[in-house]
Amino acid sequence: MAISKDHELHTRRFSRNLGVGLCLIGFVAIVFGLTVVKVTRGDPMQGFDHAPRPEMVESN
């Protein structure tokens, strides 16, 4: 069977998939950039572990 022209539906799906893919790549780039900035700033990174930390307690 000969290769035929794509149906119009496939063209619309491809453009929609391309748009979603570009949005996903943009989101990943933003998250990666924020992560790199946070790590290179040298701020202490602490997770929230439901335990009081001395540096968070207000001193009088």
C-alpha positions as CSV (number, residue, x, y, z in Angstrom):
1,M,0.0,0.0,0.0
2,A,1.3,3.4,-0.9
3,I,2.1,6.1,1.6
4,S,-0.7,8.5,1.6
5,K,-1.2,12.0,2.9
6,D,-2.0,12.3,6.6
7,H,-5.5,12.9,7.6
8,E,-6.4,16.4,8.9
9,L,-7.1,14.9,12.4
10,H,-3.4,13.7,12.6
11,T,-2.2,17.2,11.8
12,R,-4.4,18.8,14.5
13,R,-3.2,16.2,17.0
14,F,0.4,16.7,16.1
15,S,0.2,20.5,16.6
16,R,-1.6,20.0,20.0
17,N,1.0,17.5,21.1
18,L,3.7,19.8,20.0
19,G,2.2,22.6,22.1
20,V,1.8,20.4,25.2
21,G,5.4,19.2,24.7
22,L,6.8,22.7,24.5
23,C,4.8,23.8,27.6
24,L,6.2,20.7,29.5
25,I,9.8,21.5,28.4
26,G,9.3,25.1,29.5
27,F,8.0,24.0,32.9
28,V,10.9,21.6,33.4
29,A,13.4,24.4,32.4
30,I,11.9,26.8,35.0
31,V,12.0,24.2,37.8
32,F,15.6,23.3,36.8
33,G,16.6,27.0,36.8
34,L,15.1,27.6,40.2
35,T,16.8,24.5,41.6
36,V,20.2,25.6,40.2
37,V,19.8,29.1,41.6
38,K,18.8,27.8,45.0
39,V,21.7,25.4,45.2
40,T,24.3,27.9,44.0
41,R,23.2,30.6,46.5
42,G,24.5,28.4,49.3
43,D,21.4,28.8,51.5
44,P,21.0,26.0,54.1
45,M,18.5,23.6,52.8
46,Q,16.3,22.0,55.5
47,G,13.3,19.8,55.0
48,F,10.1,20.1,57.0
49,D,10.3,17.2,59.4
50,H,7.7,18.3,62.0
51,A,10.3,18.9,64.7
52,P,11.2,22.2,66.3
53,R,14.5,23.6,65.2
54,P,16.5,25.9,67.4
55,E,17.0,28.5,64.6
56,M,13.2,28.8,64.2
57,V,12.4,29.4,67.9
58,E,12.0,33.1,68.7
59,S,14.4,34.3,71.4
60,N,13.5,37.1,73.8
